[in-house]
Each structure stands twice: as C-alpha cells, then as structure tokens.
Amino acid sequence: MRRREFIVYIGGALACPIGTRAQQPTKIARVAWVSMSKADPQTPFWVGFRNGMRSLGWVEGTTVVLESWWADGSAERLRQLIPQIVSSQPDVIVANSGPLVRPMIEAEIAQPIVFAYSADPVIGKVVESWSRPGVNRTGVSYFSLELVPKRLELLKELFPRMNRVAIVGWPPHAGELLELDAAKTAVERLGLAHQYYGVTTAEEVDAALDACEKWRADAIVVFAGAVASTYADRIAAFSARSRIPAVSAWADFAEKGNLMTYGPAIKEAQVRLAWFVDRILKGAKAAEIAVELPTKIELVINLKTAKALGLTIPPSLLSRADEVIE
C-alpha cells in the first residue's frame, strides 16, 4: 500500500443556491506534494504549503485536492512512489527538498514540478537558467554564496579566540566547489586555518568529526544540504561531547541542539512554493517562471547549547537573533 495522506475538506455545499448547483462543475485541480521524510502531517513544511494555497484562495476539496506523499527517508521508496504519484494524475508536483528532484528528472515526469532545492539549480542541471528555467521545473533555491562568509563572520564574532575552523560538506552537492571557494576566501580574510571534510555517509560523518577533534578545530561549519539536515542530531551529540561548536544554515540544525544557524527561512520558503503552484494552475508555464531565492534570512541561536559549551553570546549578537532557543 502506498504511504500517503489524502486530505479533503468539503464545506458550504448545502448553502449554495440551486442555480449554482445546477451549473457544470469546474474541474478540481490536483497537486501532489512529495517529501523525503517519514509521514508527519504536522510538519511545518506540509502545513505551510497548505496554508499558502489557502491564502491564495484555494479551497481543499472544492477547488483543489492536495495529496501528500512520503518517501520515509529512502531513495528506494521514492523510486517506488514516483510511478504511483504520476498515475494519480496531478496537475503539478511539488518536490519539497533537493534529493527528490534528480529522481523525478530521471523518471521523465511530464507534469510541471515545483521544487525547493538547496544547491545551484543551473549547475545541478535542474533548470537551464535562473531567470528562464526552459524546462517544466521551477521553484525556490536556497543556494547563496553571499551567506557563506557572513556565517563565518558571525562565528568569529561569537568566538573571537577561534583560530581553526573545520568545514564539512557533501561533495555531490551542486555548487559545492563554489561554496568551498567562498569559505576559503572568508577564512583567509579572517586569518583562520581551515580543513575541509567531504562526506556522503554516516560512517564518513563520524570519521570527519573524529578528524576535526584530532586536528583540534575550534569550530565546525557545516554546509547547508544533505549533511546538515540528515546528521544534525549526530553532529550535535559530537559537539556536546567534544565541546566544539557547530554552525550551519537552516534553523532546524540549531533546533536539534547545535549552536547557531544563519541562512534562509526555509519554512517560509516552503509557503512560497504555493505561489508557483498557483501560477501554474492558472495557466503559466513552469519553464517561464524564474527560480527564486528566499527573501528572508534568519539568525537562530541555541542559548542552551552555548551555555553547555561555556560560550557567552555577545549582547550585540543576541539582539540580532530572529530566534533564541533556551
């Protein structure tokens, strides 16, 4: 049986005038929202997307059917789901994270795809250009080289005695080399020594963290993407044990026990995906809708973690935080 949640709300039908009920019914749009995560109807990404659709005037069960599909964190499960998703005949498919996009491209899905993608979509060959995708895909990319040096600057402000910074990334990430170049430029400007560790598996993450400790890193910067989202708990446990603070881009990295994040507000960006779906359902072509960057950048500080690591957050930095976890 396929894992999905089919949510339909029907309201107001009895209140419609007889003449309205007699009219030919309008076609109800269908949208498939797909997640790599385990099924969780309360996840802010799914809730946010539904709220975004509602704010644009779509009524579930009356003008649109929203179906959520969950891959349970398994690439194999996703491959099994894709034919089922296509056979459900959605008008638009929403891929709410980067790992979903490549399998969908390889499956040659005909329906328009709206994506949230953590890498550079041009380098990743997801679209032909940012301004004009040229294919049946568009959406939001979290990729921004400007945020890499800013993240390091904030870390240096928080930890002035920092001399060595370890950088952990995921080599298959589209744009990884550009991010690494931006990080190297920033650490050199800040007078820091650095080591880069590219990882793709849990075992490699553990080995990289051990190497960071042996190298006597003062802090760890984790590039946004698969490593930060998948192994945040593991990195937080290591940080608490070794007393080496770790920072990244997305709020959930700090929410799972790491010190700090500075990057796009991805919960709000997920709401924005509804805008792309709305335009496509109203006749626009995905190939002609420019890929966007998130408009809001947020600083999240885990004060509880800072205290456990013996770090004092400067008031000037604390006052700029969008969220403080205590």
VODRENFI-614895 format. One record per atom (N, C-alpha, C, O): residue in one letter; x, y, z. Coordinates in steps of 0.1 Angstrom, whole numbers, plus 5000, padded with zeros to 4 digits. Example, Ala and Ser with C-alpha at 12.3 -4.5 7.8 and 13.67 -1.06 7.14 Angstrom:
<rs>
a513249435078/a512349555078/a513249675078/a514249675085/s512849785071/s513749895071/s512950005079/s513450115080/
</rs>
This chain:
<rs>
m500949885000/m500050005000/m500950125000/m501950135007/r500650224992/r501450344992/r501250435004/r500050445009/r502350495009/r502250585020/r501850725016/r502650785009/r500650765019/r500250905015/r499150945025/r498450865031/e498951075025/e497851135033/e496951205023/e497451295016/f495751165022/f494751225013/f493851315021/f492951255028/i493951445020/i493151535028/i492151605020/i492451675010/v490851595023/v489851655016/v488851725025/v488351655034/y488651855024/y487651915032/y486551965022/y486852025012/i485351945026/i484151985018/i483252075027/i482852025037/g483052195022/g482252275031/g481352375022/g481752415011/g480252405028/g479452515021/g478552465010/g477852545004/a478552335007/a477852284995/a476352304997/a475652344988/l475852285009/l474352295011/l473952445011/l472752475009/a474852535013/a474552675013/a474452734999/a474052844998/c474952664989/c474952714975/c473552724970/c472752644972/p473352834962/p472052854956/p471752734946/p472752674941/i470552704944/i470152594935/i470752614921/i471252524914/g470752744916/g471252774903/g472752744902/g473152694892/t473452764913/t474852744913/t475152594912/t476052544905/r474352514920/r474552364920/r474252304906/r474752204903/a473352374899/a472952324886/a474052344875/a473952284864/q474952434878/q475952464868/q476952344866/q477052264875/q477552344854/q478552234852/q479752254861/q480252364862/p480152154869/p481152164879/p482552204872/p482852154862/t483252284879/t484552324874/t485552214878/t485452154889/k486552194869/k487552084872/k488352124885/k488752234886/i488452024893/i489252044906/i490652014903/i491051914897/a491552114906/a492952094904/a493551984914/a492951974925/r494551924910/r495251824918/r496751854920/r497351884910/v497151854932/v498551884935/v499151764943/v498551734954/a500251714939/a501051614947/a502251684954/a503051734947/w502251684967/w503351734975/w504151624980/w503651534987/v505451624977/v506251504980/v507451544989/v508051644988/s507651454999/s508651475009/s509551355010/s509051245009/m510851375013/m511751265016/m511551215030/m512151105033/s510851285039/s510751245053/s509751135055/s509051095047/k509751095068/k508751005073/k507451085074/k507451205076/a506251015072/a504951085072/a504751155085/a504851105096/d504451285084/d504251375095/d503351485091/d503751585086/p501951465092/p501051575087/p501251705094/p500751805089/q501951705106/q502151835113/q503451905110/q503752005116/t504251845101/t505451915097/t505252055092/t504252075084/p506052155096/p505752295092/p505852305077/p505252405072/f506552225070/f506652235056/f505252205049/f504852275040/w504652095053/w503352055047/w502252145051/w501452195043/v502252185064/v501352275069/v501452415063/v500452475059/g502752455061/g502952585055/g502552585040/g501952685036/f502752485033/f502352475019/f500852485018/f500252565010/r500152405026/r498652415026/r498152555030/r497252605024/n498752615040/n498352745043/n498652845032/n497852935030/g499752825025/g500052915014/g499052895003/g498552994997/m498552775000/m497552754990/m496252824994/m495552884986/r495952805007/r494652865012/r494653015011/r493653075008/s495853075014/s495953225014/s495753275000/s495453394998/l496053194990/l495853234976/l494453204970/l494153214959/g493553154979/g492153144976/g491752994972/g490652974968/w492652904973/w492352764970/w491652694982/w492152714993/v490652624979/v489852554990/v489952404988/v489552354977/e490552334997/e490752194996/e489452124995/e488552145003/g489352034985/g488151954983/g487152024974/g486251964969/t487252154973/t486352234964/t486952284951/t486452264941/t488152344953/t488852384941/t490152314939/t490752324928/v490652254949/v491952174948/v491952054957/v491352054968/v492651954952/v492951834961/v494451834963/v495251834953/l494851834975/l496251834979/l496551694985/l495951654995/e497551624979/e497951494983/e499351504988/e500251554981/s499651445000/s501051445004/s501551305003/s500851205006/w502851294998/w503451164996/w504751165004/w505451265004/w505151055011/w506251045020/w507150935016/w506750815015/a508450965014/a509450865010/a510150795022/a510950705020/d509750835034/d510350765046/d511850775046/d512450685052/g512450875040/g513950885041/g514650785032/g515850775033/s513950725023/s514550615015/s514550645000/s513450674994/a515750644994/a515750664979/a515050554972/a514350584962/e515150434977/e514450324970/e512850344971/e512150314962/r512450384983/r511050414985/r510550524975/r509450514970/l511350624973/l511050734964/l510850674950/l509850714943/r511750594946/r511650534932/r510350454931/r509750454920/q509950394941/q508650314941/q507450404940/q506450374934/l507550524947/l506450614947/l506250694935/l505150724931/i507350724927/i507150814916/i506150764906/i505350844902/p506150634902/p505050594892/p503650604898/p502750634891/q503550584911/q502250604918/q501850744918/q500650774916/i502750834920/i502450974920/i501951024906/i500951094905/v502750974896/v502351014882/v500950954879/v500151024872/s500650834883/s499450774879/s498250834886/s497050814882/s498450914897/s497450984904/s496951104896/s496051174900/q497751134885/q497451244876/q497351384882/q496351454880/p498351424890/p498351564895/p498651664884/p499251634874/d498151784886/d498451894876/d499751944879/d500451994869/v500251944891/v501551994895/v502151904906/v501351854914/i503451884905/i504151804916/i505051894923/i505851974917/v504951894936/v505851974945/v506951884951/v506551794959/a508151914948/a509351844954/a509851934965/a510552034962/n509551894978/n509851994988/n511351994993/n511652065003/s512151904987/s513651914990/s514451864979/s513951794970/g515751904979/g516651874968/g516751724964/g516751704952/p516951634973/p517051494969/p515951434961/p516151324955/l514851494961/l513651444953/l513851484938/l513251414930/v514551594935/v514551644922/v515151564911/v514551534901/r516351514914/r517051434904/r516351304900/r516251274888/p515851224910/p515051104906/p513851144898/p513451064889/m513251254900/m512051294892/m512451334878/m511751304868/i513651404877/i514151434863/i514451304856/i514051294844/e515051214862/e515451084856/e514251004852/e514250924842/a513151024859/a511850954856/a511151014844/a510050964840/e511651134839/e511051204828/e509551234830/e508751204822/i509251284842/i507851324845/i507451434836/i508151534834/a506251424831/a505651524822/a505051644829/a505051754824/q504551614841/q503851724849/q504851834853/q506051804855/p504451954854/p505352064860/p505752024874/p504951974882/i507052054877/i507552034890/i507952164897/i508652244891/v507452184909/v507852304917/v508752254928/v508352164935/f509952304929/f510952244938/f511452344948/f511452464946/a511952284959/a512852354969/a514152284968/a514252164971/y515152364964/y516452304961/y517552374968/y517652494967/s518452294975/s519452364983/s520752404976/s521552474981/a520852354963/a522052374956/a521752474944/a520652534943/d522752504936/d522652584924/d521852504914/d522452404909/p520652544910/p519852464901/p520452464886/p520052374879/v521252564883/v521852564869/v523052464869/v523152384860/i523952474879/i525052374880/i524552234881/i525152144876/g523452214889/g522852084891/g522052034879/g521451924879/k521952124868/k521252084856/k519752054859/k519151964853/v519252134868/v517752124871/v517052214862/v515952184857/v517652334859/v517052434850/v518152484841/v519352464844/e517752544830/e518752604821/e519252734826/e520452764823/s518452814832/s518952944838/s517952984849/s516852934850/w518453064858/w517653114869/w516453194864/w515353174869/s516653284855/s515553374851/s514553304842/s513353344842/r514953204834/r514053134825/r514452994825/r515352944818/p513752914833/p514152774835/p514252694822/p515152604821/g513352714813/g513452644800/g512952504800/g512952444789/v512552454811/v512052314813/v510852324822/v510452434826/n510252204824/n508952204832/n509152204847/n508452144854/r510252284851/r510552284865/r510952434869/r511552504862/t510552464881/t510852594887/t510652584902/t510152494907/g511052694909/g510852694924/g511752784931/g512152894926/v512152734943/v513052814952/v514352744954/v514352624956/s515452814953/s516752764956/s517352834968/s517152954970/y517852754978/y518452804990/y519952844988/y520552884998/f520452834976/f521852844973/f522252994973/f521653064965/s523153034982/s523553174982/s525053184987/s525253164999/l525953214978/l527353224982/l527553334991/l528553334999/e526753444991/e526953555000/e526853525014/e527353595023/l526053415017/l525853385031/l527053305038/l527153305050/v527853245029/v528953165035/v529953255043/v530153215054/p530453365037/p531353445046/p530653505058/p531253525068/k529453545056/k528653605067/k528553505079/k528653545090/r528353385076/r528253275086/r529553265094/r529553255106/l530653275087/l531953265093/l532253395101/l532853385112/e531853505097/e532053635104/e531253635117/e531753675127/l530053585117/l529253575129/l529853475139/l529853505151/l530453365134/l531053275142/l532353335149/l532553315161/k533053415141/k534253485147/k533853585157/k534553605167/e532753655155/e532253745164/e531853685178/e532053735188/l531253565176/l530753485188/l531953425195/l531953415208/f532953385188/f534153315193/f535453385189/f536153325180/p535753505194/p536953575189/p538253505190/p539153525182/r538353405199/r539653335200/r539753215190/r540753145190/m538753205182/m538753095172/m539953115162/m540153225156/n540753005160/n541853015151/n541752905140/n542252925129/r541052795143/r540952685134/r539452645132/r538752625141/v539052645119/v537652605116/v537652495106/v538352495096/a536852395110/a536652275101/a535452305093/a534452345098/i535552265080/i534352285071/i533952145066/i534752065061/v532652115068/v532151985065/v531152005054/v530152085055/g531251925043/g530351945031/g530051805025/g530451705030/w529251815015/w528751695007/w529251714993/w528551784985/p530251644988/p530851664975/p529851664963/p530051734954/p528851574964/p527951574952/p527051694951/p526351714941/h527051774961/h526151894961/h526551994950/h527652034948/a525552024942/a525752114930/a526152254935/a525352314942/g527352294932/g527852424937/g528752414949/g529152514955/e529052284953/e529952264965/e531352334963/e531852394973/l531852324952/l533152384949/l533152544951/l534052604956/l532052594946/l531852744947/l531752784962/l532252884966/e530952704969/e530852734984/e532152724991/e532552804999/l532952624987/l534252604993/l535152714990/l535952764999/d535152764978/d535952874974/d535652994982/d536453074987/a534253024984/a533853134991/a534253125006/a534653225012/a534153005011/a534552985025/a536053005027/a536553065037/k536852955017/k538352965018/k538753115018/k539553165025/t538053195009/t538353335009/t538053405022/t538753495026/a536953365028/a536453425040/a537453395052/a537753475060/v537853265053/v538753225064/v540053285063/v540753325073/e540553305051/e541853365049/e541753515053/e542653565059/r540653575049/r540453715053/r540353735068/r540853835073/l539753635075/l539653645089/l540853585097/l540953585109/g541853545089/g543153495095/g542953365102/g543653335112/l542153275096/l541853145102/l542553035094/l542653045082/a542952925101/a543352805094/a542052715092/a541052725100/h542052635081/h540852555079/h541252415073/h542352395068/q540352325075/q540352195069/q539052165063/q537952195070/y538952105051/y537652065045/y537551915046/y538451835043/y536351865050/y536051725050/y534751705042/y533651745045/g534951625031/g533751595023/g533251455027/g533951365028/v531951455030/v531351325035/v530051295027/v529351385022/t529751165026/t528551125020/t527751025028/t526550995025/t528350955038/t527650855046/t527850885061/t528650975065/a527050815069/a527150835083/a528550795088/a529050865097/e529050695083/e530450655087/e531450765084/e532350785092/e531350825072/e532250935069/e532051055077/e532951125080/v530751075081/v530551195090/v531251165104/v531951255109/d531151045109/d531751015122/d533251025121/d533951085129/a533850975109/a535250985107/a535751135106/a536751175111/a534951215099/a535251355098/a535251425111/a536151515114/l534251395119/l534151465132/l535351425141/l535851505148/d535651295141/d536851255148/d538151325144/d538951365152/a538251345130/a539351415125/a539351565129/a540451615132/c538251625130/c538151765135/c538651775149/c539351865152/e538351675157/e538751675171/e540251655172/e540951725179/k540751565164/k542251545164/k543051665159/k544151695163/w542451735149/w543051855144/w542951965153/w543552075151/r542151955164/r541952055174/r541252175168/r541652295170/a540152145160/a539352255155/a538652335166/a538252275176/d538552465164/d537852545174/d536352545171/d535552565180/a535952525159/a534552535155/a534352455142/a535352435134/i533152415139/i532852345127/i531752415119/i530752455125/v531952445106/v530952495098/v530452385088/v531252325081/v529152355089/v528552255080/v527852325069/v526852405071/f528152295057/f527452355045/f526052305045/f525652195049/a525152395041/a523752365040/a523452245030/a524152245020/g522552155034/g522252045024/g522151915032/g521651915043/a522451815025/a522151675030/a522851645043/a522151585052/v524051685045/v524751655058/v524151735069/v523851675080/a523851865068/a523251945078/a521851895082/a521551885094/s521051855072/s519751815075/s519651675080/s518851645089/t520451585075/t520351445079/t521051405092/t520651325099/y522251475094/y523051435105/y523151545116/y524151545124/a522151635117/a522251735127/a522251685141/a523051735149/d521551585144/d521551525157/d522851465161/d523351485172/r523451395151/r524751325153/r525851435155/r526751415164/i525751545148/i526751655149/i526551725163/i527551755169/a525351745167/a525051805180/a525551725191/a526151775201/a525451585191/a525951505201/a527451505202/a528051515213/f528151515190/f529551525190/f530051655195/f530951665203/s529251765192/s529651895197/s529551905212/s530451965218/a528551845218/a528351845232/a529551765239/a530051805249/r529951655233/r530951565238/r532351635237/r533151625246/s532651685225/s533951745223/s534051895227/s535151945227/r532951955229/r532852095232/r533452185220/r534052285222/i533152135208/i533452205196/i532152255190/i531352175186/p531852385190/p530552435184/p530452415169/p531452415162/a529252395165/a528952365151/a527852465146/a526852485153/v528052525134/v527052615129/v526752575114/v527552505108/s525552615110/s525152585096/s524152685092/s524152805096/a523252655082/a522452755076/a520952745080/a520352855082/w520452625082/w518952615084/w518552605099/w519252535106/a517452665103/a517052675117/a517052535123/a517352525135/d516552435116/d516452305123/d517752245128/d517752165137/f518852295122/f520152255127/f520452295141/f520952225149/a520052425144/a520152475158/a519052415167/a519352395178/e517852395161/e516752345169/e517152205174/e516552155184/k517952125167/k518351995171/k519551985180/k520151885182/g519952105185/g521052105195/g522352165191/g523252175200/n522452215179/n523752285175/n523652425178/n522652485182/l524852495178/l524952625184/l524252735176/l523452815182/m524352745163/m523852855156/m523652825141/m524252745135/t522652895135/t522452895121/t522253035116/t521653125122/y522653055104/y522353185097/y522153145082/y523053105075/g520953175078/g520553135064/g519153155061/g518353225069/p518653105050/p517253135045/p516253075055/p516452965061/a515153145056/a514053095064/a513252995056/a512353025048/i513652865057/i513152765047/i511652735050/i510952685041/k511252755062/k509752735065/k508952825057/k507952795051/e509352955056/e508653055048/e508853025033/e507853055026/a510052985030/a510252945015/a509252835011/a508852834999/q509052745020/q508052635016/q506652695014/q505952645005/v506252795021/v505052855019/v505052925005/v504052914998/r506152975001/r506253044988/r506052944977/r505652994966/l506352814979/l506052724968/l504652724963/l504352694951/a503752754972/a502352764968/a502152874957/a501252854949/w502852974958/w502753084948/w503053034934/w502353064924/f504152944933/f504452884920/f503352794915/f502952794903/v502852714924/v501752624920/v500552694916/v499952664906/d500252804923/d499052884919/d499152944905/d498252934897/r500352994902/r500553044888/r500452944878/r499852964867/i501052824880/i500952714870/i499552674869/i499052644857/l498752654879/l497352614878/l496552714871/l495452674865/k496952834871/k496252944864/k496752964850/k496353064843/g497652874845/g497952884831/g499452914828/g499852904816/a500152964838/a501552994835/a502352874832/a502052764837/k503452884825/k504352774822/k505552774832/k506152874834/a505852664838/a506952654847/a508252694840/a509052754847/a508352664828/a509652704820/a509852854820/a510952894817/e508852924822/e508953074821/e508853144834/e508953274834/i508853074845/i508753134858/i510153134865/i510653024867/a510753244868/a512053254873/a512253174886/a511353184895/v513353114888/v513653054901/v514053164911/v514653264907/e513553144923/e513753254933/e514653214944/e514853094946/l515253314951/l515953294963/l515053334975/l514153424973/p515153274986/p514253324998/p514553465001/p515653514999/t513453535005/t513553675007/t513953705022/t514353815025/k513753615031/k514053635045/k515253545049/k515253425047/i516253615056/i517353545061/i517253555077/i516953655082/e517453435084/e517253435098/e518553395105/e519253305101/l518753445117/l519753405126/l519153335138/l518353395145/v519553215140/v518953135152/v520153095161/v521153035156/i520053125173/i521053085183/i520452995194/i519453025200/n521152885196/n520752795207/n521452835220/n522652795222/l520852915228/l521452965240/l521752855250/l522752855257/k520952755250/k521152635259/k522452565255/k523252525264/t522652545242/t523952485237/t525152575240/t526152525245/a524952705238/a526052795241/a526552785256/a527752785259/k525552785265/k525952775279/k526552635282/k527552635290/a526152535276/a526752395278/a528152395273/a529052325278/l528452475262/l529852475257/l530652585264/l531852595260/g530152655273/g530852755280/g531052885272/g532052955275/l530152915263/l530353025254/l529353135259/l528153105263/t529753255259/t528853375262/t528553445250/t529353495242/i527253455247/i526753525235/i526853675237/i526253725246/p527653745228/p527653895230/p526253955228/p525553915220/p525954045237/p524654115236/p524354165222/p523154165217/s525354215215/s525154275202/s524654165192/s523954195183/l525154045194/l524753935185/l523453875189/l522553845181/l523153865202/l521953815207/l520753905203/l519653855200/s520954035203/s519954125199/s519554115185/s518454155181/r520454065176/r520154055162/r519553915159/r519153895147/a519453825168/a518853695165/a517353705163/a516653775170/d516953625153/d515553615150/d514853515159/d513653525162/e515653415164/e515153325173/e516253275183/e517353255179/v515853275196/v516853225206/v516153105213/v515053115218/i516952995212/i516452875218/i517052855232/i518252855234/e516152855243/e516652845256/e516252715263/e516652695275/
</rs>
